[in-house]
Amino acid sequence: MSLTFRYLFAMLCGALPALLLFFSLRPLHLRRLKWNGLCSSPRREAALALFWMYCGGAAILGLTPRWVVRSLAGLPLGMPWNEAGLPFFSPGNVNLVLFDTFSQSTYILAANVILFMPFGLFSALLWRGFGWKQALLTGVCITLFIESCQLFIGRTFDIDDLMLNTLGVFCGFLLALAVRRLRPRFAAELLLFPITSF
């Protein structure tokens, strides 16, 4: 079983609870939209559900200790859970040396960019007015939050991750621009509309 599949399985462990939370909050969400005179197409709701699932999976990979991710990724292979008995909370490290992690494999560097692309993609497709400045700000803020949390779970605050993840969000935004240009009708269905014009 490939490492990529195992990490996707680990993400699924966060995606499913996020999907349940999405559906439990959906009636409140739809009521709020109706109160504001807005409606959301089924396609938009499906995209929102996928975005929630992605955020849940990304939270597992970014906001839990490495041993949790490895344990979840090892479940399909029958590997034991936290065999070393490591704690959830422990002090992390700080790496502020630019390009220090660039000596790692291209797979890891690409994964950092690709993992954060959906933040830019979904945000640009689902919300009006999400431009390049918002994409960069979103990338920096989300990554700062994740990297700061990693200081308390035995992981590393890494300046290179900050750059790569922000680049990933921006690449996702550029992908959304391409979708809007190539499939304008599809992209339009992902936005909220006033009830009278839907």
C-alpha positions as CSV (number, residue, x, y, z in Angstrom):
1,M,0.0,0.0,0.0
2,S,1.5,3.3,-1.1
3,L,2.4,6.1,1.4
4,T,0.1,8.5,-0.5
5,F,-2.9,6.2,0.0
6,R,-2.1,5.7,3.7
7,Y,-1.9,9.5,4.2
8,L,-5.2,9.9,2.3
9,F,-6.7,7.4,4.7
10,A,-5.4,9.5,7.6
11,M,-7.1,12.5,6.1
12,L,-10.3,10.5,5.7
13,C,-10.3,10.1,9.5
14,G,-10.7,13.8,9.8
15,A,-12.8,14.3,6.7
16,L,-15.7,12.1,7.9
17,P,-16.3,13.8,11.2
18,A,-16.1,17.2,9.4
19,L,-18.8,16.0,6.9
20,L,-21.0,15.0,9.8
21,L,-20.5,18.4,11.4
22,F,-21.4,20.0,8.0
23,F,-24.7,18.2,7.8
24,S,-25.6,18.8,11.4
25,L,-25.0,22.6,10.9
26,R,-26.6,22.7,7.4
27,P,-30.2,23.5,8.5
28,L,-28.9,26.5,10.5
29,H,-26.8,27.5,7.5
30,L,-29.7,27.3,5.1
31,R,-32.0,29.2,7.5
32,R,-29.4,32.0,7.8
33,L,-29.1,32.2,4.0
34,K,-32.9,32.4,3.6
35,W,-33.0,35.1,6.3
36,N,-30.5,37.1,4.3
37,G,-32.5,36.6,1.0
38,L,-29.9,34.3,-0.4
39,C,-29.9,30.7,-1.8
40,S,-27.3,28.1,-2.5
41,S,-27.4,25.7,-5.4
42,P,-27.0,21.9,-4.8
43,R,-23.7,22.1,-6.6
44,R,-22.5,24.8,-4.2
45,E,-23.6,22.8,-1.2
46,A,-21.8,19.7,-2.6
47,A,-18.6,21.9,-3.0
48,L,-19.0,23.2,0.5
49,A,-19.3,19.7,1.9
50,L,-16.1,18.7,0.0
51,F,-14.4,21.8,1.4
52,W,-15.4,20.9,5.0
53,M,-14.1,17.4,4.4
54,Y,-10.8,18.7,3.1
55,C,-10.5,21.0,6.1
56,G,-11.1,18.1,8.5
57,G,-8.5,16.0,6.7
58,A,-6.0,18.9,6.7
59,A,-6.6,19.4,10.4
60,I,-5.6,15.8,11.1
61,L,-2.4,16.2,9.1
62,G,-1.4,19.6,10.4
63,L,-2.8,20.0,13.9
64,T,-1.9,16.6,15.4
65,P,1.5,15.1,16.4
66,R,3.3,13.2,13.8
67,W,2.7,9.9,15.7
68,V,-1.1,10.4,15.4
69,V,-0.7,10.8,11.6
70,R,1.6,7.8,11.4
71,S,-0.8,5.7,13.6
72,L,-3.8,6.6,11.4
73,A,-1.9,6.0,8.2
74,G,-0.8,2.6,9.6
75,L,-4.4,1.5,10.5
76,P,-5.0,-0.1,7.1
77,L,-1.9,-2.2,7.6
78,G,-2.8,-3.3,11.1
79,M,0.0,-1.3,12.7
80,P,-0.2,-0.6,16.5
81,W,-1.5,2.8,17.8
82,N,1.2,4.9,19.4
83,E,3.4,2.0,20.3
84,A,6.0,4.2,21.9
85,G,3.4,5.8,24.2
86,L,4.2,9.4,23.1
87,P,2.2,12.3,24.6
88,F,-0.1,14.4,22.5
89,F,1.3,17.7,23.8
90,S,5.1,18.3,23.9
91,P,7.4,21.2,23.0
92,G,8.2,21.7,19.4
93,N,11.1,23.3,17.5
94,V,11.6,26.4,15.5
95,N,13.4,26.6,12.1
96,L,13.8,30.1,10.8
97,V,16.5,29.2,8.3
98,L,15.2,30.0,4.8
99,F,15.3,27.1,2.3
100,D,16.7,24.7,4.9
101,T,14.0,22.1,4.2
102,F,14.5,22.5,0.4
103,S,17.1,19.8,0.6
104,Q,14.3,17.2,1.4
105,S,12.7,15.2,-1.3
106,T,10.8,16.9,-4.1
107,Y,7.8,14.8,-3.0
108,I,7.6,16.5,0.4
109,L,8.0,19.9,-1.1
110,A,5.3,19.3,-3.7
111,A,3.0,17.8,-1.0
112,N,3.3,21.0,1.0
113,V,2.1,23.0,-2.0
114,I,-0.5,20.6,-3.2
115,L,-2.0,20.1,0.2
116,F,-2.9,23.8,0.6
117,M,-4.2,24.4,-2.9
118,P,-7.8,23.6,-2.0
119,F,-7.9,26.5,0.5
120,G,-7.3,28.9,-2.4
121,L,-9.4,26.9,-4.9
122,F,-12.6,26.5,-2.9
123,S,-12.4,30.0,-1.3
124,A,-12.1,31.7,-4.7
125,L,-14.9,29.6,-6.2
126,L,-17.3,29.8,-3.3
127,W,-17.0,33.4,-2.2
128,R,-17.3,36.5,-4.3
129,G,-14.5,39.1,-3.9
130,F,-11.8,36.5,-3.0
131,G,-8.8,38.0,-5.0
132,W,-5.1,37.5,-5.0
133,K,-4.5,39.6,-1.9
134,Q,-7.1,37.5,0.0
135,A,-5.4,34.4,-1.3
136,L,-2.0,35.4,0.0
137,L,-3.4,36.7,3.3
138,T,-5.4,33.4,3.8
139,G,-2.3,31.4,3.0
140,V,-0.2,33.3,5.5
141,C,-2.8,33.3,8.3
142,I,-3.8,29.6,8.0
143,T,-0.1,28.5,7.9
144,L,0.9,30.8,10.8
145,F,-2.0,29.2,12.8
146,I,-1.0,25.7,12.0
147,E,2.8,26.2,12.4
148,S,2.2,28.0,15.8
149,C,0.0,25.0,17.0
150,Q,2.8,22.7,16.0
151,L,5.0,24.2,18.6
152,F,2.8,22.6,21.3
153,I,2.5,19.1,19.7
154,G,6.2,18.2,19.3
155,R,6.5,19.4,15.7
156,T,8.4,22.3,14.0
157,F,7.5,25.8,13.2
158,D,9.2,26.0,9.8
159,I,9.6,29.2,7.8
160,D,9.8,27.1,4.6
161,D,6.4,25.6,5.3
162,L,5.0,29.1,5.7
163,M,6.3,29.9,2.2
164,L,5.3,26.7,0.5
165,N,1.9,26.5,2.0
166,T,1.1,30.1,1.1
167,L,2.3,29.3,-2.4
168,G,-0.1,26.4,-2.4
169,V,-3.1,28.6,-1.5
170,F,-2.1,31.1,-4.2
171,C,-1.8,28.3,-6.8
172,G,-5.2,27.1,-5.8
173,F,-6.5,30.6,-6.4
174,L,-4.9,30.7,-9.8
175,L,-6.5,27.3,-10.6
176,A,-9.9,28.8,-9.6
177,L,-9.3,31.7,-12.0
178,A,-8.7,29.1,-14.8
179,V,-11.9,27.3,-13.9
180,R,-13.8,30.6,-14.0
181,R,-12.4,31.4,-17.4
182,L,-12.8,27.9,-18.9
183,R,-16.1,26.9,-17.3
184,P,-17.9,30.2,-16.4
185,R,-21.3,28.6,-16.1
186,F,-20.0,25.9,-13.7
187,A,-18.2,28.5,-11.6
188,A,-21.3,30.8,-11.5
189,E,-23.3,27.9,-10.0
190,L,-20.9,27.8,-7.0
191,L,-21.8,31.3,-5.9
192,L,-24.7,32.5,-3.7
193,F,-27.6,34.1,-5.4
194,P,-30.5,36.3,-4.2
195,I,-33.6,34.2,-3.9
196,T,-35.5,36.3,-6.5
197,S,-32.9,35.6,-9.2
198,F,-32.3,31.9,-8.6
